[in-house]
Amino acid sequence: MTNQTFSILALDGGGIRGLVTAIMLDRLEKKLKQYDSNKPLKDYFDLIAGTSTGSLIACGIGYGLNASQIKELYIDRGEVIFKQSERFIFRISRLFNPISYSRPMFDGTGLEEVLQQELGKMELFQNLEKPTLVTSYDTYNRTPVIFNNTQTSCSTIKTWQVCRASSSAPIAFPGYLLTDPIFLDEEEKKGKKIPIDSEGKKYLPLIDGGVVANNPALFAIAHCLREKPEIQEENIITASFGTGQKISSINGEQVREWGLLEWISPLKGIPLVDTIFDGSADAVNEISKQILSRCQFFRFQPIFEEDFSAFDADPKQLKAMQKATEIAMESQGIEEELDRLVEIMTSTNPASETSNTSNTETASV
């Protein structure tokens, strides 16, 4: 019997609040550097999984970027992705024509520009240095899509395309039409129907992975249990990072009286999307802790008093978000849990190495 561990890094969706995840990962990385200054963050994990904004972080870490670089990406390029001018036009158009909901808040050009510029150097998804899973959702067949960079079906898909498919949050961004022939052929072999456009070209319409797994931890754990049967359940270490949750509630009057306009209002931060995605992430967290109770499951999710929109990259909000995250890390026990995670990760042997280690106590957040 082996005592090797299998370490998973799971990264939630949450739009510009991916900055929250990057800040926590930066703190984790700094702690790990105290043990080995030359070891990159990716080498502490056997599998990285990401949804939506978490897919960008997952691919960045898997490629070898450090968390500080990813944090700066959100700060420097966030306004390009979430263009304020488009938000303004969206709001005004709804005021003058509130019944018409004919387009997303953003046209997606800023998102694609940043993804291509920042992830373009990574080229193909299969070139990432760590096994990486990214979630999306196929609206034509109504089924989840899991991109796996170690599978042949993903051998010709570019990294930015995978992240674009995973980051197409309904209402906020247009869906992504994936036309990669190898991937489509593999999906067709699985029994999926592949639509054809007016020019005779095959494609799959994909939207945000948060629709099915805003927290991708369960997909990652299932992958380990399936592909690594030699790993004992108690030796699976999962570090699951959220993008922050609001402490504010939707009260009884609101939940009974709100209609379409209120639930998808950008002025309120699109409550419907937040509620669905937060609920999805919380469900995964609870299932992971209860069903897989023997796993070492860490959940890092700051709770904020402020209402930080997932789709607003205004510098004032980003600055407030950074401050709130740092305060939460100190006041909500996140710092201590990071220390516990570091202790386990620096004293155990990952499945990607050859030597054995002893068991460690189960830890959960």
N, C-alpha and C positions, 0 to 999 in steps of 0.2 A: 504493500500500500504506500502511495506517495503522499507526502505532506506539502507538496507544491501548492502555491496559491495561484488563483486566477483573478487578476485585478481589472475591474471595469470602471471606466469613466463615462458617466451618463449626463448629458447636457440638455436642459429644457429649452423649449421655445419661449419667446416673449418679446420679439421685436427689438427695439433699441435698448430694452432692459437686459439684453445680453451683456451690457456693460457691467451689470451687477455680478453676473457669473464671472466675467473676466477679472474683476477686482478680487473676488474670492480666490480664483485660481492663481492670481498673481501672489497673493499672500501664501497660498499653499506652496507654490514654487519656491518662494524665498525661504520658507522653512526647510524644504527639502535640500536646497542649495547649501545649507549649513552642514549637511551630512556628506554631500558630494557635489562640489561646485561645478563639475564637468558633466554631470548627468542631466540630460534634458527631461522635461516633464513627461514627454511621451514614453520614455523608457521605464516609467514606473507602472505603466498600464499594458495589459495584454490585449485589450479591446476598448475602443472608443466609440460611443454612440451619440448622435445628436439629432435634434428635431428643430426645424425652422432656423431661428437665429443660432440655436445650439449646433446646427449642422456646420455653420461657418466656423464656429469655435472648434468643433471636433476635427474638421479638416485642417484647420490651422495648426492645432496641436499635433495631429497625425503627420503633418508635413515637417514639423520640427520648429515651428515658431514658438517663442516663449509667450507667456500670458501677458506680459507687459506690452508686447507688440500688438496683441489682439485688443487689449484695452485701449491703446492709442488709436487703433483703427476705428473703434466706435466713436471716440471723441472727435477724431479728425474728419471722418467720412460720413457720419450719421446724417448730417444735414443734406448730403447728396442723395442718400437713399430715401429719406423722408422729407421731400422738398416742401418747405413751408408754403410756397406759392400754390402748389397743388392742393394742400389742405385748405387754404383760404378759398380757392375756387370751388372746392367740394362743398364747403359750408355755405357759401353764398348761393350756389345753385340749388341747394336743398331748401333754403329760405324762400326763394322765388318759385321753386317748383318741387314742393315737398313730396309729391306723389311719385315723382320720377326718380328711380334708383338705377340709372342706366349705365353707371360706370363705377369702378373702384375709386378709392380715395387717391391712389397714386397710379401712374401709368406703367410703372415698373422699369422705366428706362434708367432711373438713378440706381435702382437696385442692381440691375444687370451691369451697369457701368462699373460700379464698385466691385462686384463679384468677379468680373472679367479682369479688372486691373489688379485686384489684390490676390485672387486665386488663380489667375491665368498662368502664372509662373509654375504652378503645381501641375499644369497640363492635365493629364488623364487621372481620373479618380483612382485607378489601380496603382498609380505611382506613389501614393501616400505610404509612408514608412511603417504605419501601424494598421492592423485590421480595423476597419472603420465601417460602422453601420449608420445609415441615414434614412429617416422615415419620410414617406410622402403618402398621398392618397389618390387613387385612380377613380375619377368621378364617372367614367364610362362604365366600368365594371363594378363600381362601388366596393372596392377592395383596397386594403393597405398595400403599399409598395415599400419594400425594404431594399435599399441599395446596399450592396456588400462589395467592398473594393477587392475582395479576394476571389470573387466569382467571375467566371468567363463572361457572363451576361453583361457585366459592367466594364469590360476590357477596353471599350472605345468611347465611353462617356467621359466628358470633361468634368473636372471637379466643380467648376462654377455652375455647370448645368445641374448637377446633383443638388447643390445648395439652392439654386433658383427654384427647382421643383419642390423642395422641402419648405421654402419660405413664402409660398404664395398664399398668404392668409386671406380667406374670403373677406370681401368688402374692402380690405386694404390694398391688395395687389391683384392683377390679372393672374389667372392660372397659367401654367407653363405647358406647352405642347412639346413633348419629348418625341424626337423622330429617329433616335439612334436605332439602326436596323438590327444589330445584334441583340440588343436588349428587347426590342419588340418581338423578334423571332422567338426568343426564350419565353417571353410572356405568353405568346400564342401557343407554344408547346404545352404550357401549363393549363390551357383551356380558356384563356382570356380572349375576348373579342377585341380586335384592333380596328378602330375606325379608319376611314380613308377620306382625305379632304377632296375638294373640288378639282385638284390637280392630280389626283390619283396617288397621293403620298400618304403612307401610313403614319399614325401618330397615337400618342396616349395623352389625354388631358389630365394634368396632375395639379393638385393643390396642396396646401400646407399640411405637413405631417402631424401637426397638432390636432387635427380632426380626429385622429385615432390614437395618438401617443405623444402628447405634449411633453411627457416625461418618458424617454425611450428606455428606461432602466429594465423593464420586464423583457423587452425584445432582446436586450443584450444578455440578460441572465438566461433566457431560454436558449439563446445561441450557444452559450457556454455549456449548459446542461446537455445539449444535443451534440455538439461537436467535440466536447472534452469530457467524455464519461469517466475518465480516470481521475478527474478532479473531484474531491469530496465536497459536498455542499457547504460544510462549515469553513472550507478554504476559499470560498468565493468572496472576494472583497468588492463591494460596489460603492463608489463615491458618486452620489447623485446631486447635481447642482441645479437649483432653481434660479429664476430671474427676479425673485421678490414677489410678495403678495401684499395686497392692500388690507389694512386693518378695518377699513370702512365696510359697511354692510349695505345690502339692498334690503330695505325694510319691508314690512308687510303691506303697507299702502302702495309702495312702488311696485312690488312684485304682482299685486292684484290689478293695478291700474295702468302700468306701462304697456304701450303698444309698440308697433314696429318702429315708429320714429324715435322713441326713447331707448329701446334696446340696441339700436344700431347708430345712435347719435355719436358723432365724433366729438361733440362738445362734452360728452360724458365719458369719453375714452372707449367707445363701442362696448358697452357692458356685456352684450351677448357673446362676443368673441372672448373677452376676458373670463366670463363665467364658464364657458365650455372648456376653454384651454386649462384654466385653473382646476376645474373639476376633474379633467382627464389626468392631470399631473398628480393631484392628491389621491386619486383612486389607485394609480400605479404605486405610489408611495405606501399606501396602506396594504395593498396586496403583497407587495414585496416584503414588508415587515412581518405580515401574519402568515402567509403561506410558506415563505422561504425564511422562516424564523431562525434557522441555523446559520444562515448566511451573515456575514459581517456587512451590514447595510448602514451606510452613512447618508443622511439627507441634510443638505445645506440650503435653507430657504429663509432669507430674511423677511420679517414682517414689518411693513412700513405704515406709518400714520399718514404720510403724504400719498397723494393719488398720482402715481407716475404712469403716464400713458405709454403704451407699447409703441405708439406710432408718432411720437413727437420728439424730435432730436434737437429742440431748442437748447442752446448752450446753458441757459439758466436751469433748465430741468436736469441736464446731464450733471451739472455741478452739484445740484441739490441731491441727485441720486447717488453720486459718489460719497457725499458726506453722510447721507442716511445709511448707506451700506456699511461704511466704516464704523458708525455708531452702533448699528445692529450687530456687527461682528463682535464688538466688545460687550454689549449689554445683553445679548440673547444667547450667549454660550457658544457661538459659532467658532470663536477663536479656540476655545478649549477642545471642541470636536475636531478641528483641524489638527491640533496637536496630537490627539488620540489617533487620528488617521495616519499622520506622519510616523508616529511610533510603530504602528503596525506595518506600514509600507517599507520602512527602513530596517525592519527586523525579520521580514519574511522573504521568501524566494518566489518570484513570479514564474508562471508556467513557461515563459519564454526562455528561462535559464535552466540549468541542469541540476544544480545541487538541491538538497532537501532542507526543509525548515520545520520547526515545531509549530503546533497549533497555537492560536491566540484566542483571546476571549471575544465573544460576540459583542459588537458595538452598534448602536442604532441611534438615530436622531429623532 
